[in-house]
Amino acid sequence: RRVFLPMCGFTESLNVSVAAALVLQRLLDRRDASGAPFGALPAAEAAALRARWYADLARSEEQLQLFLELATRGGAEPYLDTRRPEAFREEQRAGGKRTAARRRAFEGEAGGEQGP
């Protein structure tokens, strides 16, 4: 099939990423106009896909059992807060402060303050 992208003005060509974006937008507009549901899978197909995906994620037999149990319950609950736990963030902040202190100490040992 051929695709025609109308261009106005002095434009002679489009780069590949712009052309791809325009084609995708045109296809999405057509899909929206058709009334087809976006990303809707039948429940049985979604459950089978989730179970297969969870099984592929498992690295051990123990994880496999846990993941398959999650799949039968309809999947894991989404995180309300995707940030790392506060204890981890505090540890990282402290590590950054230690690294900065070591860097300052090293720069002091390597020749002291450097002038302009």
Backbone as CSV, one residue per row, in Angstrom:
resi,resn,N_x,N_y,N_z,CA_x,CA_y,CA_z,C_x,C_y,C_z
1,ARG,0.827,-1.185,0.000,0.000,0.000,0.000,0.864,1.239,0.000
2,ARG,0.328,2.275,-0.543,1.021,3.557,-0.533,0.333,4.493,0.443
3,VAL,1.136,5.316,1.039,0.617,6.300,1.985,0.950,7.671,1.447
4,PHE,-0.022,8.562,1.485,0.185,9.928,1.034,0.073,10.847,2.242
5,LEU,1.127,11.596,2.486,1.130,12.580,3.564,1.168,13.971,2.932
6,PRO,0.066,14.695,2.990,0.054,16.027,2.380,1.002,16.971,3.121
7,MET,1.750,17.737,2.364,2.687,18.700,2.947,2.357,20.083,2.405
8,CYS,2.338,21.061,3.270,2.005,22.432,2.881,3.254,23.298,2.923
9,GLY,3.218,24.370,2.192,4.313,25.325,2.235,5.508,24.873,1.420
10,PHE,6.716,25.184,1.919,7.934,24.896,1.189,8.544,23.553,1.556
11,THR,7.816,22.719,2.266,8.336,21.431,2.708,8.495,20.499,1.521
12,GLU,9.677,19.904,1.380,9.915,18.960,0.295,9.953,17.525,0.793
13,SER,10.306,17.349,2.067,10.368,15.992,2.606,10.228,16.054,4.128
14,LEU,9.965,14.892,4.711,9.868,14.767,6.153,10.879,13.728,6.609
15,ASN,11.433,13.893,7.804,12.324,12.835,8.275,11.480,11.632,8.675
16,VAL,12.107,10.500,8.849,11.403,9.241,9.067,10.547,9.286,10.331
17,SER,11.071,9.859,11.416,10.303,9.864,12.666,9.048,10.726,12.548
18,VAL,9.140,11.844,11.863,7.964,12.697,11.675,6.951,11.992,10.784
19,ALA,7.412,11.373,9.713,6.509,10.655,8.821,5.815,9.506,9.556
20,ALA,6.564,8.760,10.366,5.973,7.653,11.124,4.938,8.174,12.111
21,ALA,5.233,9.275,12.785,4.293,9.854,13.741,3.009,10.287,13.036
22,LEU,3.125,10.879,11.867,1.936,11.313,11.137,1.094,10.128,10.682
23,VAL,1.736,9.080,10.211,1.006,7.887,9.788,0.296,7.249,10.974
24,LEU,0.993,7.111,12.106,0.364,6.531,13.293,-0.810,7.375,13.771
25,GLN,-0.659,8.693,13.747,-1.758,9.558,14.156,-2.955,9.378,13.243
26,ARG,-2.700,9.269,11.955,-3.790,9.066,10.991,-4.514,7.746,11.253
27,LEU,-3.738,6.677,11.538,-4.344,5.375,11.828,-5.153,5.413,13.118
28,LEU,-4.612,6.061,14.159,-5.340,6.170,15.423,-6.623,6.982,15.262
29,ASP,-6.567,8.027,14.459,-7.770,8.819,14.210,-8.840,7.975,13.528
30,ARG,-8.435,7.155,12.573,-9.389,6.275,11.883,-9.980,5.255,12.850
31,ARG,-9.121,4.695,13.707,-9.615,3.708,14.661,-10.620,4.342,15.622
32,ASP,-10.299,5.551,16.108,-11.210,6.246,17.013,-12.544,6.541,16.337
33,ALA,-12.499,6.911,15.068,-13.718,7.222,14.331,-14.567,5.980,14.113
34,SER,-13.924,4.809,14.073,-14.670,3.566,13.842,-15.407,3.107,15.092
35,GLY,-15.030,3.643,16.266,-15.684,3.251,17.508,-15.131,1.982,18.121
36,ALA,-14.036,1.445,17.569,-13.435,0.224,18.121,-12.831,0.536,19.488
37,PRO,-13.025,-0.348,20.471,-12.456,-0.089,21.809,-10.933,-0.146,21.778
38,PHE,-10.313,0.738,22.521,-8.857,0.818,22.544,-8.281,-0.184,23.534
39,GLY,-7.467,-1.108,23.069,-6.730,-2.021,23.928,-7.572,-3.020,24.683
40,ALA,-8.815,-3.221,24.266,-9.691,-4.130,25.000,-9.501,-5.559,24.496
41,LEU,-9.080,-6.433,25.392,-8.988,-7.859,25.075,-10.150,-8.569,25.751
42,PRO,-10.641,-9.629,25.138,-11.631,-10.432,25.854,-11.024,-10.938,27.169
43,ALA,-11.833,-11.083,28.198,-11.343,-11.447,29.535,-10.530,-12.741,29.511
44,ALA,-10.975,-13.747,28.767,-10.261,-15.027,28.721,-8.887,-14.860,28.072
45,GLU,-8.824,-14.053,27.016,-7.546,-13.825,26.343,-6.587,-13.034,27.235
46,ALA,-7.115,-12.046,27.955,-6.287,-11.262,28.876,-5.743,-12.153,29.995
47,ALA,-6.575,-13.049,30.528,-6.134,-13.948,31.601,-5.055,-14.901,31.098
48,ALA,-5.219,-15.437,29.892,-4.219,-16.350,29.334,-2.904,-15.616,29.078
49,LEU,-2.985,-14.410,28.565,-1.782,-13.618,28.310,-1.076,-13.279,29.620
50,ARG,-1.842,-12.908,30.651,-1.254,-12.584,31.960,-0.554,-13.812,32.545
51,ALA,-1.187,-14.978,32.478,-0.601,-16.202,33.034,0.694,-16.556,32.301
52,ARG,0.696,-16.431,30.982,1.913,-16.740,30.215,3.029,-15.748,30.549
53,TRP,2.669,-14.468,30.672,3.665,-13.445,30.975,4.246,-13.658,32.366
54,TYR,3.391,-13.937,33.355,3.867,-14.196,34.713,4.761,-15.430,34.747
55,ALA,4.408,-16.466,33.998,5.225,-17.682,33.975,6.604,-17.389,33.379
56,ASP,6.661,-16.547,32.373,7.946,-16.190,31.767,8.792,-15.332,32.703
57,LEU,8.144,-14.569,33.587,8.866,-13.717,34.528,9.555,-14.511,35.637
58,ALA,8.982,-15.643,36.000,9.467,-16.407,37.156,10.877,-16.918,36.927
59,ARG,11.710,-16.787,37.959,13.095,-17.264,37.891,13.300,-18.521,38.713
60,SER,12.305,-18.919,39.463,12.415,-20.128,40.278,11.039,-20.775,40.356
61,GLU,11.021,-21.996,40.824,9.755,-22.709,40.983,8.865,-22.003,42.009
62,GLU,9.492,-21.455,43.048,8.754,-20.726,44.083,8.074,-19.487,43.497
63,GLN,8.827,-18.738,42.697,8.256,-17.559,42.052,7.153,-17.951,41.078
64,LEU,7.355,-19.045,40.369,6.356,-19.492,39.408,5.024,-19.743,40.104
65,GLN,5.061,-20.427,41.246,3.820,-20.704,41.984,3.164,-19.402,42.456
66,LEU,3.981,-18.475,42.970,3.452,-17.203,43.437,2.828,-16.420,42.283
67,PHE,3.526,-16.345,41.165,3.042,-15.581,40.020,1.781,-16.190,39.425
68,LEU,1.723,-17.511,39.351,0.522,-18.143,38.812,-0.676,-17.928,39.733
69,GLU,-0.423,-17.885,41.038,-1.490,-17.568,41.989,-1.995,-16.144,41.762
70,LEU,-1.063,-15.218,41.549,-1.444,-13.837,41.241,-2.256,-13.772,39.951
71,ALA,-1.840,-14.547,38.954,-2.531,-14.535,37.669,-3.967,-15.028,37.811
72,THR,-4.187,-16.038,38.641,-5.548,-16.554,38.814,-6.435,-15.556,39.563
73,ARG,-5.817,-14.664,40.347,-6.584,-13.633,41.067,-6.794,-12.383,40.223
74,GLY,-6.336,-12.408,38.980,-6.530,-11.250,38.099,-5.353,-10.308,38.055
75,GLY,-4.207,-10.727,38.591,-3.014,-9.892,38.540,-2.721,-9.220,39.856
76,ALA,-1.548,-8.649,39.928,-1.112,-7.955,41.139,-1.804,-6.602,41.235
77,GLU,-1.972,-6.141,42.442,-2.537,-4.814,42.662,-1.539,-3.767,42.178
78,PRO,-2.002,-2.738,41.485,-1.068,-1.697,41.048,-0.548,-0.915,42.251
79,TYR,0.686,-0.441,42.125,1.263,0.391,43.176,0.594,1.758,43.174
80,LEU,0.263,2.241,44.339,-0.261,3.592,44.428,0.886,4.595,44.427
81,ASP,2.035,4.162,44.948,3.213,5.018,45.005,4.378,4.206,44.439
82,THR,4.842,4.564,43.263,5.880,3.779,42.594,7.295,4.140,43.039
83,ARG,7.403,5.106,43.949,8.742,5.445,44.435,9.268,4.330,45.326
84,ARG,10.573,4.285,45.468,11.175,3.294,46.360,10.824,3.623,47.804
85,PRO,10.874,2.625,48.695,10.561,2.887,50.105,11.451,3.982,50.687
86,GLU,10.935,4.703,51.654,11.659,5.832,52.257,13.004,5.404,52.831
87,ALA,13.063,4.207,53.449,14.328,3.742,54.028,15.397,3.618,52.942
88,PHE,15.021,3.134,51.768,15.979,3.004,50.671,16.446,4.379,50.209
89,ARG,15.499,5.298,50.082,15.868,6.640,49.621,16.797,7.321,50.611
90,GLU,16.550,7.150,51.918,17.429,7.741,52.935,18.828,7.145,52.844
91,GLU,18.892,5.837,52.620,20.193,5.169,52.489,20.948,5.716,51.282
92,GLN,20.238,5.938,50.175,20.870,6.480,48.985,21.350,7.902,49.205
93,ARG,20.536,8.698,49.894,20.954,10.074,50.196,22.212,10.078,51.053
94,ALA,22.236,9.212,52.059,23.409,9.135,52.941,24.626,8.698,52.141
95,GLY,24.449,7.745,51.237,25.561,7.289,50.391,26.090,8.408,49.524
96,GLY,25.179,9.236,49.007,25.593,10.376,48.186,26.378,11.385,48.992
97,LYS,25.964,11.600,50.241,26.682,12.541,51.106,28.067,12.002,51.436
98,ARG,28.148,10.678,51.685,29.460,10.087,51.967,30.373,10.200,50.757
99,THR,29.810,9.972,49.562,30.610,10.061,48.343,31.122,11.484,48.141
100,ALA,30.265,12.475,48.372,30.681,13.873,48.220,31.767,14.224,49.232
101,ALA,31.627,13.738,50.461,32.635,14.011,51.488,33.969,13.373,51.105
102,ARG,33.941,12.147,50.597,35.185,11.485,50.157,35.819,12.246,49.002
103,ARG,34.972,12.722,48.071,35.500,13.454,46.923,36.176,14.743,47.389
104,ARG,35.527,15.453,48.319,36.134,16.684,48.838,37.448,16.380,49.549
105,ALA,37.473,15.302,50.337,38.696,14.936,51.045,39.800,14.586,50.056
106,PHE,39.460,13.861,49.007,40.450,13.480,48.003,40.988,14.706,47.282
107,GLU,40.097,15.623,46.929,40.539,16.831,46.234,41.453,17.656,47.146
108,GLY,41.170,17.650,48.447,42.039,18.364,49.412,43.407,17.730,49.480
109,GLU,43.475,16.387,49.442,44.754,15.679,49.498,45.526,15.823,48.195
110,ALA,44.813,15.977,47.095,45.463,15.989,45.781,46.080,17.326,45.432
111,GLY,46.063,18.261,46.306,46.722,19.510,45.979,46.017,20.712,46.564
112,GLY,45.084,20.464,47.425,44.413,21.583,48.089,43.480,22.295,47.144
113,GLU,43.177,23.493,47.559,42.245,24.300,46.786,42.941,24.777,45.528
114,GLN,42.183,24.759,44.449,42.740,25.221,43.184,42.258,26.633,42.934
115,GLY,43.169,27.502,42.582,42.828,28.904,42.342,42.350,29.141,40.933
116,PRO,41.960,30.372,40.639,41.473,30.711,39.288,42.552,30.682,38.244
